[in-house]
Amino acid sequence: MSRFNNIKAFISSKHFVKQVGYLILTYLLIVGGTLLYLDIRTHHGEKIAVPNLIGKHIDNIEELLDESGLEHIIIDSIYRPELPTGTIVKQIPEATSRTKVFVKSSRILEISLSKKVRLVAIPDLVHKSKRYAESILKNRGLKFRLKYSISPNDIDAVISQRFNGRNATEGLKVPYGSVIDLIVGKASKDEPFDVPDLYGMTLAQADSIVYELPSVNLIIGECLGCKTKKDSLSARITGQTPEYFEGNTRPPGSDIVIFLDKNFNDNRDNSDEDAD
């Protein structure tokens, strides 16, 4: 009984009441201060309408956002040649007039602008064949200019690639339609090639043979009876310059001009039989 009386007396003492009061006051200060801080930090209760910036120009962004007090950041440029450069084409978040959603003053608008120049990334074409490099550049909307350098170990392969006189590394972005210089390897001038016999071949067959020769271009001089591309592909070679004969050689970089006929007849075999 005396123990219970001691506890009761302690609880009712001024010292205990004072300590409990301090504890409650500290709790209220911590909780109240935290809630007040969060309200200030998160701008609790704020409702700011997001203006519609689509179609406006970036030069007027400060004036457009002045009333709302919102900040902005440019995150991207989109190829839109029909619009003046710098026109706002996308914003996040969208305008409150569309979404009915309001934001707080701490929100930063993400803006995308229009551009007239479309950029294309240059691929890595070094050590790739000339023909492969040409097709890749064409598919990406880029043009190319061939330059040759003596490199017997890299005949008809790309040694280096350049843009505006500088080395063009993989991933470098250049305007759509730009000209890329391809430095292609060729055999030395002291290593001529044997002129191949292309008589009776189709254009595709001749092209596959000439492709293996050092920096040789195949040129169509004439295609008799050819009116469409299909005709020229099915036509066969009836003559060539330089002509084929055993021991006939030409230096690297020479051209071979071919003459085709849609209605091909193997006259050479007939001539050989007549001679016999």
C-alpha positions in Angstrom: 0.0 0.0 0.0 2.9 2.3 0.8 4.4 1.6 -2.6 1.2 2.6 -4.4 1.1 5.8 -2.3 4.7 6.6 -3.3 3.9 6.2 -7.0 0.8 8.3 -6.6 2.8 11.0 -4.8 5.5 11.0 -7.5 3.0 11.4 -10.3 1.3 14.2 -8.6 4.5 16.0 -7.8 5.5 19.3 -9.5 8.7 17.7 -10.9 6.9 15.0 -12.7 4.2 17.3 -14.1 6.9 19.7 -15.2 8.8 16.9 -17.1 5.7 15.7 -18.8 4.9 19.2 -19.8 8.3 19.6 -21.3 7.9 16.4 -23.2 4.5 17.4 -24.6 5.8 20.8 -25.6 8.8 19.3 -27.4 6.6 16.9 -29.3 4.3 19.7 -30.3 7.2 21.8 -31.5 8.7 19.0 -33.5 5.5 17.9 -35.1 4.2 21.4 -35.7 7.6 22.6 -37.0 7.8 19.6 -39.4 4.3 20.2 -40.8 5.0 23.9 -41.2 8.3 23.1 -43.0 6.5 20.6 -45.3 3.8 23.1 -46.1 6.4 25.7 -47.0 8.6 23.3 -48.8 5.9 21.7 -50.9 3.9 24.9 -51.4 0.8 23.3 -49.9 -2.4 24.8 -51.1 -0.8 26.5 -54.2 -2.7 26.2 -57.5 -0.9 27.7 -60.5 -2.4 27.3 -64.0 0.0 26.1 -66.6 -0.1 28.4 -69.7 -0.4 27.0 -73.2 3.0 27.6 -74.9 2.5 25.5 -78.0 3.1 27.5 -81.1 4.8 30.4 -79.2 8.4 31.3 -79.8 11.1 30.7 -77.3 12.2 34.3 -77.5 9.0 35.3 -75.7 9.2 32.6 -72.9 10.0 35.1 -70.1 6.9 37.2 -70.9 4.8 34.0 -71.3 5.8 32.7 -67.9 6.0 36.0 -66.1 2.5 35.9 -64.7 2.7 32.3 -63.5 6.2 32.6 -62.1 7.1 29.1 -63.4 10.6 28.1 -64.5 11.4 26.2 -67.7 14.1 24.0 -69.2 14.7 23.1 -72.9 15.1 19.4 -73.2 14.9 18.6 -76.9 14.8 19.9 -80.5 12.4 18.3 -83.0 12.8 18.4 -86.7 9.9 20.5 -88.0 11.0 22.4 -91.2 7.6 24.0 -91.7 7.9 26.0 -88.5 10.3 28.9 -87.6 13.3 27.6 -85.6 12.7 28.0 -81.9 8.9 27.4 -82.0 7.6 25.5 -78.9 6.1 22.3 -80.2 5.8 20.3 -76.9 5.6 21.1 -73.2 5.4 18.9 -70.0 3.1 19.3 -68.2 0.5 20.3 -70.7 -1.6 23.5 -70.4 -4.2 23.5 -67.6 -6.8 24.6 -70.2 -6.4 21.1 -71.6 -5.8 18.9 -68.6 -7.6 20.9 -65.9 -4.5 20.1 -63.7 -2.8 22.8 -61.7 0.8 22.8 -60.5 2.9 24.4 -57.7 5.5 27.1 -58.2 8.3 24.6 -57.7 7.3 22.8 -60.9 9.7 23.3 -63.9 8.2 23.1 -67.4 10.0 20.9 -69.9 10.0 22.4 -73.4 10.8 21.0 -76.9 11.6 23.4 -79.7 11.4 23.1 -83.5 14.4 23.1 -85.8 14.8 23.3 -89.5 18.0 21.2 -89.7 17.6 17.5 -89.3 20.7 15.9 -87.7 21.9 12.5 -88.6 24.5 10.4 -86.7 27.5 9.2 -88.8 28.0 5.4 -88.5 31.4 3.8 -88.2 32.4 2.7 -91.7 36.1 2.2 -91.3 37.2 -1.2 -92.6 33.8 -1.7 -94.3 33.6 -2.2 -98.0 33.1 0.8 -100.3 29.8 -0.6 -101.6 28.5 -1.3 -98.0 29.5 2.2 -96.9 27.8 3.9 -99.8 24.5 2.0 -99.1 24.5 2.9 -95.4 25.1 6.6 -96.1 22.3 6.7 -98.7 19.9 5.0 -96.3 20.7 7.7 -93.7 20.1 10.5 -96.2 23.8 11.4 -96.4 25.8 11.9 -99.6 29.4 10.8 -100.1 32.5 11.7 -102.0 35.1 9.0 -102.7 38.8 9.7 -102.4 41.5 7.1 -102.9 44.7 6.4 -101.0 47.3 3.7 -101.8 46.7 0.9 -99.3 47.3 -2.6 -100.8 45.9 -4.3 -97.7 42.6 -2.3 -97.8 41.7 -2.4 -101.5 38.1 -1.0 -101.9 37.7 -0.7 -98.2 37.1 2.5 -96.2 40.4 3.6 -94.5 38.9 6.7 -92.9 35.9 9.0 -93.0 35.8 12.8 -92.9 33.4 15.6 -92.6 34.4 19.2 -93.5 38.0 18.1 -93.6 38.0 16.6 -90.1 37.9 13.0 -88.9 34.2 12.0 -88.6 33.9 9.7 -85.6 31.0 7.4 -85.0 28.0 9.1 -83.5 28.9 12.6 -84.8 25.7 14.4 -85.8 25.7 16.3 -89.1 22.9 17.9 -91.1 20.7 15.7 -93.3 22.1 15.6 -96.8 25.7 16.4 -95.8 28.6 15.1 -97.8 30.9 12.6 -96.1 34.4 12.0 -97.6 35.2 8.3 -97.7 38.9 7.5 -98.0 39.1 4.2 -99.8 42.2 2.0 -100.2 43.6 1.1 -103.6 46.5 -0.9 -104.9 49.7 0.8 -105.7 50.3 2.2 -109.2 52.8 -0.6 -109.9 50.1 -3.3 -109.6 47.9 -3.3 -112.7 45.0 -5.7 -113.0 44.0 -8.1 -115.8 41.1 -6.9 -117.9 38.3 -9.4 -117.3 36.2 -11.0 -120.1 32.6 -9.7 -119.5 31.1 -10.8 -122.8 27.7 -12.5 -122.5 27.2 -11.5 -118.8 24.4 -9.6 -117.2 25.0 -6.2 -115.5 24.8 -7.9 -112.1 27.3 -10.6 -113.1 29.8 -8.1 -114.5 29.4 -5.8 -111.5 30.3 -8.6 -109.1 33.5 -9.3 -111.0 34.5 -5.7 -111.4 33.8 -5.1 -107.7 36.8 -7.3 -106.9 39.2 -5.2 -109.0 41.2 -2.3 -107.5 39.2 0.9 -107.7 37.6 0.0 -111.1 34.4 1.7 -112.2 31.9 -0.1 -114.4 30.2 2.3 -116.8 27.2 1.5 -119.1 28.0 3.0 -122.6 24.8 1.8 -124.3 22.0 -0.7 -123.8 20.2 -1.5 -127.1 16.5 -2.2 -126.7 16.4 -1.2 -123.1 13.5 1.0 -122.1 13.1 0.1 -118.5 15.4 -0.8 -115.6 14.1 -4.4 -115.9 15.3 -4.4 -119.5 18.8 -3.3 -118.5 19.1 -5.9 -115.8 18.2 -8.7 -118.1 20.3 -7.4 -121.0 23.7 -9.0 -121.7 27.1 -7.5 -122.6 28.0 -7.6 -126.3 31.2 -5.4 -126.0 33.5 -3.7 -123.6 36.3 -1.1 -123.6 39.1 -1.9 -122.9 38.6 -5.2 -124.7 39.6 -8.5 -123.3 42.5 -10.5 -124.6 45.2 -12.5 -122.8 47.8 -10.3 -121.2 45.8 -7.0 -121.4 46.2 -5.1 -118.2 45.2 -1.7 -116.9 46.3 0.5 -113.9 44.1 0.6 -110.7 41.3 3.2 -110.9 40.6 2.6 -114.6 37.1 2.5 -116.1 35.5 -0.4 -118.0 32.8 0.7 -120.4 30.3 -2.0 -121.3 27.7 -2.2 -124.1 24.5 -4.3 -123.6 21.8 -5.6 -125.8 18.3 -6.7 -124.5 18.0 -9.1 -127.5 21.3 -10.7 -127.0 22.6 -13.4 -129.4 25.9 -15.1 -128.8 27.5 -14.0 -132.1 31.0 -14.6 -130.8 30.3 -18.4 -130.6 28.9 -18.3 -134.2 32.0 -16.4 -135.4 34.3 -19.0 -133.8 32.4 -21.8 -135.6 32.6 -20.0 -138.9 36.3 -19.5 -138.5 36.7 -23.3 -138.0 
